[in-house]
Each structure stands twice: as C-alpha cells, then as structure tokens.
Amino acid sequence: MNERSKRPSDTAEPLGCGGPMDSATAAFVAHRNLLFTVAYEMLGSAADAEDVLQETWLRWANVDLDTVRDQRAYLVRITTRQALDRLRTLRRRKESYVGPWLPEPLLTAPDVAEDVELAESVSMAMLLVLETLTPTERAVFVLREVFDLEYDEIAEAVDKSPAAVRQIAHRARAHVAARRPRGVVSAAETRDALEAFQRAVETGDLQRLLDLLAPDVVLLGDGGGVVQAVPKPIVGADRVARLLGAAVGRIAAVGSLLPAQVNGYPALILRINGEIDTVIAVRIDDGLITGLYAVRNPEKLSHVERETAVSR
C-alpha cells in the first residue's frame, strides 16, 4: 500500500476493513481539524489547506513515533512548514490574479462563534489583515496569537531562534492591531447589520443602505476572471450603495439572499436559480459596515455547500 492510498479521511472512522487505526493515523485524525485551521489561517484557501494536510500526512506516515515527544506539536510543525512553502507559491500566483483576491469562504458550524478568538481569527476581515504580513510573520502570529504555542515550539516550526520569533511576534502583533477591526464585534451585531443590509438590498431602499455603510466603506468583489465582478475596490458609501442598488432588480427577479454562518460570523449567500452565486461577508467598525466582501469565483465556493470543521 502506498502512502497516498492510506491517507486518513476527514472523519475519525477507522480505516481499512473495520480494523483499528494505527498510531500514526489515529494521531493525525485526532488533530486534523486543528491542522486544517492552522493551514487555512496561513493561506486563506481551503483547497490549498487540504493539499497541505495531504503533504503533512505523507511526511507524518514516515515518522518514527518513538522519537516524537509531543505529537500535536510535531504535526503542527510539519503543517506550518508545508504551509509556508505553499504560501510563497500562492503569493506568486496572486500577482497574476484577475481583480481583487479574497479568501475562500467556509461554511462553519454555529458553535465556532462561541469561541470569540477562533471566530475572529478565521473571519474574512482578519484573513485580509493577515494578507498584509510576510509569510514568516503570518505563521508566527497565527501560531502564537491564535493557537498559543510557546516561542520555542514556533521557532522549530519556522526555523528561527526563539529570540527572533519573539521579535517577529511583537512586530506582527503591532501590525495586525493597527489594521484589525476596532473592538470585538459580536455575532449578534454582525447578524443585525446583515439583516438590515438584506432588507435594504431586497427593497431597493438606497437611504437605508447609506445609513448602514460607513463613509469610507470598501467593496471588494472576487470573480477570479471566471465570472464578472468589480475589477477593483469600490470606495465610499454613495458609490457602493449605487452599485448595490443596481443589482436589486436581478436579485429580486431570479435570486434569493439567505443567511449563513461563514468563517465564524453571520454572512449572506446569494443563490441564482438555486445555485450559489455569491457569498457576502462584512467587516463592521463602530456599528457601521466598513468592508463588504463578495466572493463570486466559482472555484472558491465549494466549501459553502457543507460545513467545514475548524478548531484550535
């Protein structure tokens, strides 16, 4: 049996013909959701995170477990290194991406919102902030601030000294703090804003839209060159409201806006003739919508058909 053929599934069911899992498989399956979340937060892409997990498994399957003191830390280290390699490749790919690039949205379980730190860390707004970090800064920030790893563990994962990791963590923390949403936004606050936004769009109430949008709101649309989307950021409440108002007729005629839990927060899914067309997430600051993120690239919509488990 080759390594690929004995790759663990997404579930914790035993492999093979009903027999017990071997120790390597059991450890991987036990930590799979954590490893996926690490990779996803570093990459912003569920598809690439899944590829990283496959590479992690191929390496883990060949490790002598008798030499491993902490299986969780070892697996996180493999995943981080694979994600760093993939992140550098992704950065080159994004340079030729058509239009704005947005993270791949995930349909998440309602209980993700109960872990406020986890929900914020996988939110569309935070993932876009993490995009402004260097690959190593992003890895260090995610491992320290989200998963609370010790500096020496992170040092092994990113091939730096613990002292260097402390400096990188401090720099990344300050960078993120200056760009993350101001204050903690509750799921209820996001849901209320989205419900009001939905009503305004469905009724074509331009004034209500303007009341919800911050003066400097930014609308980003990701079609990936596959489907039509705004080719560059739309800035300003008036411009964003007019653009959304122009789409009302199409939505009313053949589409429906439905609430969903996406990346740990309430979001809206636009279906056209029953098919997912767009995922709409928001960033809220001081009670107003400051960011609207519309993912339309069909290659990024497969993970909103079913829930994806994230954990820390």
Stockholm file with secondary structure:
# STOCKHOLM 1.0

chainA/1-312         MNERSKRPSDTAEPLGCGGPMDSATAAFVAHRNLLFTVAYEMLGSAADAEDVLQETWLRWANVDLDTVRDQRAYLVRITTRQALDRLRTLRRRKESYVGPWLPEPLLTAPDVAEDVELAESVSMAMLLVLETLTPTERAVFVLREVFDLEYDEIAEAVDKSPAAVRQIAHRARAHVAARRPRGVVSAAETRDALEAFQRAVETGDLQRLLDLLAPDVVLLGDGGGVVQAVPKPIVGADRVARLLGAAVGRIAAVGSLLPAQVNGYPALILRINGEIDTVIAVRIDDGLITGLYAVRNPEKLSHVERETAVSR
#=GR chainA/1-312 SS CCTGGGCCCSSCCCCSSSCCCCHHHHHHHHHHHHHHHHHHHHHSCHHHHHHHHHHHHHHHTTSCGGGCSCHHHHHHHHHHHHHHHHHHHHHHHHHTCSSCCCCCCCBCCGGGGGSHHHHHHHSHHHHHHHTTSCHHHHHHHIIIIITCCCHHHHHHHHTCCHHHHHHHHHHHHHHHHTTSCSSCCCHHHHHHHHHHHHHHHHHTCHHHHHHHEEEEEEEEEECTTTSCCCSSCEESHHHHHHHHHHHHHHHHHHEEEEEEEETTEEEEEEEETTEEEEEEEEEEETTEEEEEEEECCGGGCGGGSSBCCCCC
#=GC SS_cons         CCTGGGCCCSSCCCCSSSCCCCHHHHHHHHHHHHHHHHHHHHHSCHHHHHHHHHHHHHHHTTSCGGGCSCHHHHHHHHHHHHHHHHHHHHHHHHHTCSSCCCCCCCBCCGGGGGSHHHHHHHSHHHHHHHTTSCHHHHHHHIIIIITCCCHHHHHHHHTCCHHHHHHHHHHHHHHHHTTSCSSCCCHHHHHHHHHHHHHHHHHTCHHHHHHHEEEEEEEEEECTTTSCCCSSCEESHHHHHHHHHHHHHHHHHHEEEEEEEETTEEEEEEEETTEEEEEEEEEEETTEEEEEEEECCGGGCGGGSSBCCCCC
//
